[in-house]
């Protein structure tokens, strides 16, 4: 059933314990609804950090106060409230002795104070009770009609009985004073081969999330990372990503394919953005989607632009992994500078070669005559390399030399595009290293001119034949090293991230070079400039081209095709990708940076395009699945341009003594995980986002409760410990200690009433929720 939203925009709501774990998430959800929220907390266990992100929010006020005392005279507390939500109370087992009186007071005097205020204001009063009200239950699972099995004098009783008194007080005020009340009984709260697009503070990067995780870690806090994300108006902008979260999953996984050839593989609980009835994005789990639904793909990308005008070969060969003795620098006057430091130079030669000083003088004389010296020598002698210097391979014979500072001109970007389309790199040192480009002669003429002018290198041309087209070759070890450093010489064709992040006025030259070189030059539709076709056999390059075109706000259709070369290989079929752009104005990529329009047979929302789902098919899970955490936006580019959604938000105290933070703390520090008793006692763990959703459903429903809110996924403490060891990748062993007094044997809610009354169903599975909690605790745990 659907519950109408009763408390939102225009309503004032008081949340006690609003800086606590659950309370702070509840505040976020109410603010998102448009409500005005006043949070009251005395910070005995709550933290201002949990609501710090709301600083400056005009609809939020934080008041420091103890609700066990009468509410203080504060302007935000003077006006009437439409609803009061009582979530104040220490709740950790570690609090039951040192904070016993505080727990009893907030569950008795605090509840009575707030019920009086609700009666005076005519406000709905929702009280957070707990599964502890059932004690060590003899009925399993526990329905709301079960009265429980509580020890009234045990160590845990201060919390258990405080909640039971609060429930009695709530029902007393409902029956005798007519207060609109509700009780919620809370049960404990809790595909790697897909591409992501992000900026790591150095350059824009486009790779599988597993490649990112392999480099920086599985679940890590991020600093200086941004991802393309859209706001409430659908406008794309670089947005800060605070965490990368990786964890195993047991959920069914699906690949969603849309129009325009965009795909994304996710767990069934992971959401993408469907076009809602009002035309705006609404997050929907993939398992709730159907073929024909329209979901958001990125129609335009706004990224952090970085210019790159120059490459220093001195810096390149000074970096780790390069041999400064393998290359030599040369410039007029170098011989004289070497003569001034001749004694030091001879010492370097002797130490390097192991020869006598006399023979080293002969090497020095040759260097002076040729004015060509290994880079290592120049640097060790403290000689500054001037801008006019050139660099080549250090060898006995003359070799092609490049400028030590290579200017990345527009024309060189054009050449890079042509190379990615039609070039290859060959490296067989110490014998031969070269780059090769093969296409039509007219295009090779332009490429040869750029190489000779900008790089000063000799070009060898090979005429075309019946078996192969015309080609050019440039032999140079230094050029091959430069190409690799620029990201142009990888095993698979791709567009380097630094090129994808260039200003549009520069990126257009690369695209034009690729357009000229990709081999599609004829046909009526192309001749009439009615469309563009960009082709490649590389899936990685296909995805990079989607990103490059999205920088201009262009959405290509992507298709998979095959072709044959009858004269060469007969009927053998060769697969390739084709990206097609139709109805683009202006047609020339060299004009796109001034603005380009595209006619699409699809509706837009800001920078998003609504693409119809054409297929949803089950796929195997990868060993880990991942999310970016993007505070305030919670969406990011994934797959081939589908905007993925994610939720997060663990704010549990890492030292609160409950099983999850305790086990995570121990696992992350490699300590033994201490399970009380035999580990056979069970709990159901609920992700906090599911919990908040259930609470708000009860608030809106008007039902008095009590209503159980949690999950029916039950596991033993041993199973929980084993999961956390697996999810953290820890080597911690599991040990067993004495079981505490009154520790319940079993606890799992019966959710029948929540389903029938509220339409409530938890959505986040245990591995997903635990993975997010683990991510939150990393870097926050003491010691």
C-alpha positions in Angstrom: 0.0 0.0 0.0 1.1 3.6 -0.5 1.3 6.0 2.5 0.7 9.6 1.7 3.5 12.0 2.9 1.9 14.0 5.8 4.9 15.7 7.3 7.1 17.6 5.0 7.2 21.2 3.6 5.6 23.7 5.8 5.8 21.5 9.0 7.9 22.1 12.1 9.3 18.9 13.6 11.3 18.4 16.8 13.8 15.5 16.8 15.4 14.7 20.2 18.7 12.8 20.0 19.0 14.6 16.6 22.8 14.4 16.6 22.9 10.7 17.3 23.3 7.8 15.0 19.6 7.2 13.9 18.4 10.7 14.8 20.9 12.5 12.5 19.8 10.3 9.5 16.2 11.1 10.4 17.0 14.8 10.4 18.5 14.5 6.9 15.4 12.7 5.6 13.0 15.3 7.0 15.1 18.2 5.7 15.0 16.5 2.3 11.2 16.4 2.5 11.2 20.2 3.0 10.4 20.2 6.7 11.8 22.7 9.3 13.6 20.6 11.9 14.8 21.5 15.4 17.2 18.9 16.8 17.8 18.7 20.5 20.8 16.8 21.9 23.0 17.0 25.0 25.9 15.3 23.2 26.4 12.6 25.9 26.6 10.1 23.1 25.6 12.2 20.0 28.1 14.2 18.0 27.9 17.6 16.4 29.9 16.1 13.5 26.8 14.0 12.5 24.9 17.2 11.6 27.8 19.5 10.7 26.9 19.2 7.0 23.6 21.1 7.8 25.5 24.2 8.9 23.9 27.2 7.1 20.7 25.2 6.3 17.9 27.8 7.2 15.4 25.0 7.9 17.6 23.4 10.6 18.4 24.4 14.1 20.5 22.5 16.6 19.8 23.1 20.3 22.0 21.7 23.1 19.7 20.6 25.9 18.8 17.7 28.1 15.2 16.7 27.5 15.1 15.1 31.0 14.8 18.7 32.1 12.1 21.2 30.9 13.0 22.5 27.5 15.0 25.7 27.7 13.9 29.1 26.5 15.1 29.1 23.0 13.5 30.9 20.0 13.5 27.7 17.9 11.6 25.9 20.7 9.0 28.7 21.3 6.8 28.0 18.3 4.4 25.1 17.9 5.6 21.8 16.5 3.5 19.6 14.1 5.4 16.5 15.2 7.8 15.4 18.0 10.1 12.5 17.4 11.7 11.2 20.6 15.0 9.5 19.7 17.1 10.6 22.7 18.8 8.0 24.8 22.2 6.3 25.2 21.7 2.9 23.6 25.1 1.1 23.8 25.8 -1.8 26.1 28.9 0.1 27.2 26.6 2.9 28.5 24.4 0.7 30.7 26.5 1.1 33.8 28.2 4.5 33.6 25.1 6.2 32.1 22.4 4.2 33.9 20.8 7.2 35.5 20.9 9.2 32.3 19.1 6.3 30.5 16.4 6.0 33.1 15.8 9.8 33.3 15.6 10.3 29.5 13.2 7.3 29.2 11.0 8.5 32.0 11.2 12.3 32.7 12.3 13.0 29.1 9.4 11.1 27.6 6.9 12.7 30.0 8.2 16.2 29.3 7.9 15.7 25.6 4.4 14.1 25.8 3.3 17.2 27.7 4.7 19.4 24.9 2.9 17.2 22.3 -0.4 17.6 24.2 0.0 21.4 24.3 1.0 21.7 20.7 -1.5 19.1 19.3 1.5 17.5 17.7 1.9 13.9 16.6 4.4 12.1 19.0 6.5 9.3 17.7 8.7 7.5 20.2 11.7 5.3 19.3 11.4 2.1 21.3 13.6 -0.9 20.7 13.8 -4.6 20.3 15.1 -4.6 23.9 11.5 -4.2 25.0 11.2 -8.0 24.2 14.2 -8.8 26.5 15.4 -12.4 25.9 12.4 -13.4 23.9 10.7 -16.9 24.2 8.8 -16.3 21.0 10.6 -16.2 17.7 10.3 -14.1 15.6 8.8 -11.4 17.8 5.4 -9.9 16.8 4.1 -6.7 18.3 1.6 -8.6 20.4 4.4 -10.4 22.4 4.9 -9.0 25.9 8.5 -10.0 26.2 10.8 -11.7 28.8 12.7 -9.0 30.6 14.9 -9.2 33.7 14.0 -6.0 35.6 17.1 -6.0 37.8 19.8 -7.1 35.3 22.6 -4.9 34.0 20.6 -4.3 30.8 17.4 -3.5 32.6 18.0 0.3 32.8 17.7 0.4 29.0 15.0 -2.3 28.6 12.8 -1.0 31.4 13.2 2.7 30.4 11.9 1.8 26.9 9.0 -0.2 28.4 8.1 2.7 30.7 8.2 5.1 27.7 5.8 2.8 25.8 3.5 2.8 28.8 3.6 6.6 29.1 2.9 7.0 25.4 -0.2 4.8 25.6 -1.3 6.5 28.8 -1.2 9.9 27.2 -3.0 8.6 24.1 -5.8 7.1 26.1 -6.3 9.8 28.7 -5.2 13.0 26.9 -5.9 12.1 23.3 -2.4 12.7 22.1 -1.7 11.4 18.6 1.1 8.9 19.3 3.1 6.2 17.6 5.7 3.7 18.8 8.3 2.2 16.5 10.3 -0.7 17.8 13.7 -0.6 16.2 15.7 -3.7 15.5 19.5 -3.2 15.2 20.6 -1.0 12.3 23.4 -1.5 10.0 30.2 -5.1 -10.5 33.8 -4.4 -10.5 34.3 -4.5 -14.3 32.2 -1.4 -14.9 33.8 1.9 -15.9 33.8 4.9 -13.7 34.8 8.5 -14.6 36.5 10.5 -12.0 39.2 13.2 -11.4 41.8 12.3 -8.8 43.2 15.8 -8.5 45.8 15.2 -11.2 43.8 14.4 -14.3 40.5 13.0 -15.5 40.5 9.2 -15.5 38.2 6.7 -17.1 38.7 3.1 -16.1 37.0 0.1 -14.4 36.3 0.6 -10.8 38.4 -2.5 -10.1 41.4 -0.8 -11.7 40.9 2.1 -9.4 40.5 -0.1 -6.3 43.6 -2.1 -7.3 45.6 1.2 -7.2 44.2 2.9 -4.1 42.4 0.2 -2.1 39.1 -1.6 -1.8 37.3 0.7 0.6 39.0 4.0 1.2 38.4 7.6 2.1 39.0 9.9 -0.8 40.6 13.4 -0.8 40.6 15.6 -3.8 38.5 13.2 -5.9 35.5 14.5 -8.0 33.0 12.7 -10.2 30.5 14.1 -12.7 27.2 14.3 -10.9 23.9 16.1 -11.4 21.9 18.4 -9.1 18.2 18.7 -8.6 17.9 20.6 -11.8 19.8 18.0 -13.8 22.8 20.2 -14.3 26.1 18.2 -14.4 29.1 19.5 -12.4 32.2 18.0 -10.8 31.2 16.9 -7.3 33.3 15.7 -4.4 33.5 12.0 -3.8 34.4 11.2 -0.2 34.7 7.4 -0.2 35.1 4.4 -2.5 33.2 1.6 -1.0 33.9 -2.0 -2.1 32.3 -5.2 -0.7 31.2 -8.7 -1.7 27.6 -9.2 -2.6 25.2 -12.1 -2.6 22.5 -10.2 -4.4 21.3 -11.0 -7.9 23.0 -8.8 -10.5 21.7 -7.4 -13.7 22.9 -5.7 -16.8 20.7 -2.9 -18.0 20.9 -2.0 -21.7 19.4 1.2 -23.0 18.8 3.1 -26.2 22.0 4.8 -27.5 23.9 1.6 -26.5 24.5 2.6 -22.9 24.9 -0.2 -20.4 25.4 -0.8 -16.7 25.8 -3.9 -14.6 24.7 -3.6 -11.0 23.2 -5.5 -8.1 19.4 -5.6 -8.2 19.2 -3.4 -5.1 21.3 -0.7 -6.7 19.4 2.2 -8.1 19.5 4.2 -11.3 17.4 7.2 -12.1 14.0 6.6 -13.8 12.0 9.4 -15.3 9.2 10.1 -12.8 5.6 11.1 -13.5 6.7 14.7 -13.0 9.5 14.3 -15.6 12.2 14.5 -12.9 14.7 11.8 -11.9 13.6 9.3 -9.2 16.0 6.7 -7.9 14.7 3.1 -8.5 16.4 -0.2 -7.8 17.1 -2.1 -11.0 15.0 -5.0 -9.8 12.0 -2.7 -9.9 12.6 -1.5 -13.5 11.1 -2.9 -16.7 11.9 -2.8 -20.4 10.6 0.5 -21.8 11.3 2.5 -18.6 13.4 5.5 -19.4 16.5 6.1 -17.2 19.0 8.9 -17.1 22.2 8.8 -19.1 24.6 11.7 -19.2 23.9 14.0 -22.1 26.7 16.4 -21.2 29.7 16.3 -19.0 31.1 19.1 -17.0 34.6 18.2 -15.6 37.6 20.0 -14.1 39.5 21.2 -17.2 43.3 21.1 -17.2 45.4 22.6 -19.9 48.7 20.8 -20.9 50.9 22.8 -23.2 54.4 21.4 -22.6 56.1 18.1 -21.9 59.6 18.2 -20.4 61.7 15.2 -21.6 64.2 16.1 -18.7 61.3 15.5 -16.2 60.3 12.4 -18.1 63.7 10.7 -17.8 64.3 12.0 -14.3 61.2 10.1 -13.1 61.6 6.6 -11.5 61.7 3.8 -14.0 63.9 5.6 -16.6 67.6 5.5 -17.1 69.2 9.0 -17.3 72.3 7.4 -18.8 70.3 6.0 -21.8 69.6 9.4 -23.2 71.8 12.3 -24.1 71.2 16.1 -24.4 72.9 18.4 -26.8 73.0 22.2 -27.4 75.5 24.7 -28.7 78.0 25.6 -26.0 77.6 22.4 -24.0 81.2 21.5 -24.8 82.5 24.6 -23.1 80.5 24.1 -20.0 81.7 20.5 -19.8 85.3 21.7 -20.1 84.9 24.0 -17.1 83.8 20.9 -15.0 86.2 18.5 -16.6 87.7 17.1 -13.4 84.3 16.3 -12.0 83.1 14.8 -15.3 86.1 12.5 -15.5 85.4 11.3 -12.0 81.8 10.5 -13.0 83.0 8.6 -16.1 85.5 6.6 -14.1 83.0 5.7 -11.4 80.4 4.7 -14.0 82.7 2.7 -16.3 85.2 1.3 -13.9 88.0 2.3 -16.3 91.1 4.3 -15.6 91.0 8.1 -15.4 93.2 8.2 -18.5 90.7 6.4 -20.7 87.9 8.5 -19.2 89.6 11.6 -20.5 89.1 10.2 -24.0 85.3 9.8 -23.4 85.2 13.4 -22.1 87.0 14.7 -25.2 84.4 13.0 -27.5 81.5 14.5 -25.5 83.1 17.9 -25.8 83.6 17.6 -29.5 80.1 16.3 -30.2 78.5 18.6 -27.6 76.3 15.6 -26.7 76.3 14.3 -23.1 74.3 11.8 -21.1 71.5 13.5 -19.1 72.8 11.9 -15.9 76.2 13.6 -16.3 74.7 17.0 -17.0 72.5 16.8 -13.9 75.2 15.4 -11.6 77.5 18.3 -12.7 74.7 20.8 -12.0 74.5 22.2 -15.5 71.2 23.7 -16.4 69.5 22.3 -19.5 68.4 25.3 -21.7 65.1 25.4 -23.5 66.8 25.1 -26.9 68.4 21.8 -26.0 67.5 18.5 -27.8 67.5 15.0 -26.6 68.2 11.7 -28.3 69.2 8.1 -27.5 72.7 7.9 -26.1 74.6 5.7 -28.6 77.8 5.8 -30.6 76.1 6.8 -33.8 74.0 9.9 -34.5 70.3 9.6 -33.8 67.1 11.6 -34.2 66.8 14.2 -31.5 63.7 15.8 -30.0 63.3 19.2 -28.3 63.7 18.7 -24.6 60.5 20.7 -24.1 57.9 19.4 -26.5 55.1 21.9 -27.1 51.7 20.3 -27.3 50.3 22.4 -30.1 46.8 22.1 -31.6 48.3 20.3 -34.6 50.1 17.8 -32.3 46.8 17.1 -30.6 45.4 16.4 -34.1 48.3 14.0 -34.7 47.5 12.2 -31.4 43.9 11.7 -32.6 45.1 10.4 -35.9 47.5 8.0 -34.2 44.9 6.7 -31.8 42.7 6.0 -34.9 45.3 4.6 -37.3 48.6 4.3 -35.5 50.6 1.7 -33.6 53.8 1.6 -31.5 56.6 -0.9 -31.9 59.3 -1.3 -29.2 62.1 -3.9 -29.5 65.0 -2.4 -27.6 67.8 -2.2 -28.0 67.2 -2.9 -31.7 64.4 -0.7 -32.9 61.6 1.5 -31.6 59.1 3.4 -33.8 55.6 4.6 -34.3 53.6 3.9 -37.4 50.5 5.5 -38.9 48.7 4.1 -41.9 46.0 5.9 -43.9 45.5 7.8 -47.1 48.5 9.8 -48.6 46.8 13.2 -48.2 46.4 12.7 -44.5 49.9 11.3 -44.1 51.3 14.4 -45.8 49.8 16.6 -43.0 51.0 14.2 -40.3 54.6 14.2 -41.8 54.6 18.0 -41.8 53.6 18.2 -38.1 56.2 15.6 -37.1 59.0 17.3 -39.0 58.1 20.8 -37.8 57.1 20.2 -34.2 59.4 17.3 -33.3 62.2 17.7 -35.8 62.3 14.0 -36.6 62.9 12.2 -39.9 59.9 10.4 -41.4 60.0 7.4 -43.6 57.1 6.8 -46.0 55.9 3.5 -47.5 53.6 3.4 -50.5 50.3 1.5 -50.4 49.9 -1.9 -52.1 47.1 -4.3 -52.8 47.5 -5.7 -49.2 48.0 -2.6 -47.2 47.5 1.2 -47.3 50.2 3.9 -47.4 52.1 4.4 -44.1 54.7 6.5 -42.4 57.3 5.4 -39.8 59.2 7.5 -37.3 62.1 5.6 -35.6 63.1 7.0 -32.2 63.5 5.5 -28.8 62.8 8.9 -27.2 59.7 9.4 -29.2 58.4 6.0 -28.2 59.1 6.9 -24.5 57.3 10.2 -25.0 54.3 8.5 -26.5 54.1 6.1 -23.6 54.4 8.9 -21.1 51.5 10.7 -22.8 49.4 7.5 -22.5 49.4 6.8 -26.3 51.2 3.5 -26.3 49.1 1.2 -24.1 48.3 -2.4 -25.1 44.7 -1.3 -25.9 43.6 1.7 -27.8 42.3 4.5 -25.5 42.1 8.2 -25.1 44.4 9.4 -22.3 42.6 11.0 -19.4 44.6 14.2 -19.6 43.2 14.6 -23.2 39.7 13.9 -22.1 40.0 16.7 -19.5 41.4 19.4 -21.9 39.5 22.6 -22.5 37.0 22.1 -25.3 39.0 24.4 -27.6 41.8 21.9 -27.4 39.9 18.6 -27.2 38.3 19.4 -30.5 41.6 19.0 -32.3 42.1 15.5 -31.0 38.5 14.6 -32.1 39.1 16.0 -35.6 42.3 14.0 -35.9 40.5 10.9 -34.9 37.6 11.7 -37.3 40.0 12.1 -40.2 41.9 8.9 -39.4 39.3 6.4 -38.4 38.7 5.3 -42.0 35.1 6.4 -42.5 35.3 9.1 -45.2 32.7 8.3 -47.9 29.1 7.6 -48.4 26.1 9.8 -49.3 25.1 10.6 -45.7 28.7 11.6 -44.8 29.2 13.5 -48.0 26.1 15.5 -47.3 27.4 16.2 -43.7 24.3 14.6 -42.3 26.1 12.5 -39.8 29.4 11.5 -38.1 30.6 8.0 -37.7 33.5 7.1 -35.4 34.7 3.5 -35.6 37.0 1.3 -33.5 37.7 -2.3 -32.7 38.6 -1.4 -29.1 35.8 -1.4 -26.5 37.9 0.8 -24.2 38.4 3.4 -26.9 34.7 3.2 -27.8 33.8 4.1 -24.1 36.4 6.9 -24.1 34.9 8.4 -27.3 31.5 8.5 -25.6 33.1 10.6 -22.8 34.9 12.9 -25.3 31.7 13.6 -27.2 29.7 14.1 -24.0 32.1 16.9 -23.1 30.5 18.8 -26.0 27.0 17.7 -25.0 26.7 15.1 -27.8 25.1 11.7 -27.4 26.2 9.2 -30.0 24.3 6.0 -30.7 26.6 3.0 -30.1 26.3 -0.2 -32.1 28.3 -3.4 -32.5 28.9 -4.6 -36.0 31.0 -6.9 -38.1 32.8 -6.5 -41.4 34.7 -8.7 -43.9 37.8 -8.1 -46.1 37.1 -10.4 -48.9 40.3 -9.8 -50.9 42.5 -10.4 -47.8 40.8 -12.9 -45.5 37.7 -14.1 -47.4 34.6 -14.5 -45.3 36.3 -14.0 -41.9 34.2 -11.5 -39.9 35.8 -8.7 -37.9 33.8 -7.1 -35.0 34.0 -3.4 -34.4 32.1 -0.6 -32.7 30.5 2.4 -34.4 29.4 5.6 -32.8 27.0 7.6 -34.9 26.0 11.2 -34.5 23.1 12.5 -36.6 21.7 15.9 -37.0 24.6 17.8 -35.4 25.1 21.5 -36.1 27.7 22.8 -36.9 29.0 19.6 -38.5 32.8 20.3 -38.1 34.3 19.2 -34.7 36.6 22.3 -35.0 33.5 24.5 -34.4 32.0 22.5 -31.5 33.7 24.5 -28.7 31.6 27.5 -29.7 28.4 25.5 -29.1 26.9 22.6 -30.9 23.3 21.4 -31.2 22.0 17.9 -31.7 18.5 16.7 -32.5 17.6 13.6 -30.4 14.5 11.5 -30.4 14.5 11.6 -26.6 13.5 14.0 -23.9 16.0 15.8 -21.7 16.1 16.9 -18.1 18.9 19.5 -17.8 22.1 17.7 -18.9 20.4 14.3 -18.7 18.9 12.3 -21.5 16.1 9.8 -20.9 17.1 6.6 -22.7 14.6 3.7 -22.9 15.6 0.4 -21.4 15.9 -2.2 -24.2 17.0 -5.2 -22.0 17.5 -6.3 -18.4 19.4 -9.5 -18.1 20.9 -11.4 -15.1 24.7 -11.5 -14.9 27.2 -13.1 -12.6 28.4 -10.9 -9.7 32.0 -9.9 -9.6 34.0 -10.8 -6.4 33.4 -7.2 -5.2 31.0 -4.5 -6.0 31.6 -0.8 -5.5 30.1 2.6 -4.9 31.3 6.2 -4.9 30.0 8.2 -1.9 29.1 11.6 -3.3 27.7 13.7 -0.4 24.8 15.9 -1.5 24.5 14.4 -4.9 24.7 10.6 -4.6 25.0 10.0 -8.3 27.9 9.4 -10.6 28.9 8.2 -14.1 29.1 4.5 -14.4 29.2 1.8 -17.1 29.0 3.5 -20.4 27.3 6.7 -19.2 24.4 5.6 -17.1 24.0 7.8 -14.0 24.1 5.5 -11.0 22.7 6.2 -7.6 24.0 5.3 -4.2 23.1 5.8 -0.5 25.3 5.8 2.5 25.5 7.1 6.0 26.9 5.1 8.9 27.4 7.4 12.0 27.6 4.7 14.7 30.0 5.3 17.5 33.0 3.0 16.8 33.4 2.4 20.6 29.8 1.8 21.5 30.3 -1.8 22.5 27.7 -3.3 20.0 28.6 -6.2 17.8 29.1 -4.5 14.5 31.4 -1.6 15.5 33.3 -3.9 17.9 33.8 -6.6 15.3 34.8 -4.0 12.6 37.2 -2.3 15.0 38.9 -5.6 15.8 39.0 -6.7 12.2 40.5 -3.5 10.8 43.2 -3.6 13.5 44.0 -7.3 13.0 42.9 -8.1 16.5 41.1 -11.3 17.5 37.3 -10.9 17.1 35.6 -11.6 20.4 32.3 -13.3 20.2 30.4 -13.8 23.5 29.3 -17.3 24.4 29.1 -19.9 21.6 28.2 -17.4 18.9 25.0 -19.2 18.2 22.8 -16.3 19.5 21.2 -14.5 16.5 20.3 -10.9 15.5 18.7 -9.3 12.5 20.8 -6.3 11.3 19.1 -3.5 9.5 20.7 -0.8 7.4 20.0 2.7 8.8 18.5 4.0 5.5 15.9 1.2 5.6 15.2 2.0 9.2 14.6 5.8 8.6 12.3 5.0 5.7 10.2 2.7 8.0 10.0 5.4 10.7 8.8 8.0 8.3 6.1 5.7 7.0 4.8 5.2 10.5 4.9 8.9 11.2 2.8 9.6 8.1 0.4 6.7 8.6 -1.3 8.0 11.7 -1.2 4.5 13.3 -0.3 4.3 17.0 1.9 1.3 16.9 3.8 -0.3 18.2 5.2 -1.4 14.9 8.4 -3.5 14.4 10.9 -1.9 12.0 13.9 -3.9 10.9 14.8 -6.8 8.7 14.0 -10.5 8.9 17.5 -11.5 7.7 18.8 -13.3 10.8 22.3 -14.4 11.4 24.3 -15.8 14.3 27.0 -13.7 16.0 29.5 -16.2 14.5 28.2 -15.6 11.0 28.3 -11.8 11.6 31.9 -12.0 12.7 32.8 -14.2 9.7 31.2 -11.8 7.3 33.1 -8.9 8.7 36.4 -10.7 8.5 35.6 -11.5 4.8 34.4 -8.0 4.0 37.4 -6.2 5.6 39.9 -8.7 4.2 41.2 -9.2 7.7 43.3 -12.1 9.0 41.7 -11.8 12.5 40.8 -15.0 14.2 37.5 -15.5 16.0 37.6 -16.3 19.7 34.9 -16.9 22.2 34.5 -15.2 25.6 32.0 -15.4 28.5 28.5 -14.4 27.5 27.1 -11.3 29.2 24.1 -11.4 31.6 20.7 -11.2 29.9 22.2 -11.3 26.5 19.3 -12.5 24.3 19.5 -15.8 22.6 17.4 -14.8 19.6 16.1 -11.6 18.2 14.3 -11.1 14.9 11.2 -9.0 14.2 7.9 -10.2 12.7 7.4 -7.6 9.9 3.9 -8.7 9.0 2.2 -5.6 10.5 4.8 -3.2 8.9 4.2 -4.8 5.5 0.4 -4.7 5.8 0.1 -1.4 7.5 2.9 0.6 5.9 4.0 -1.3 2.8 7.4 -1.4 4.4 10.1 -3.7 3.0 13.9 -3.4 3.7 15.9 -2.9 0.6 19.6 -3.0 1.6 21.1 -6.5 2.0 23.5 -7.3 4.9 26.7 -7.4 2.8 25.9 -4.1 1.2 25.0 -2.4 4.5 28.0 -3.9 6.3 30.3 -2.8 3.5 29.1 0.8 3.9 29.5 0.6 7.7 33.0 -0.8 7.3 33.9 2.0 4.9 32.6 4.6 7.4 34.7 3.2 10.2 37.9 3.0 8.3 40.1 5.9 9.4 37.7 6.8 12.2 38.6 4.0 14.6 40.9 4.9 17.5 44.4 3.6 17.7 
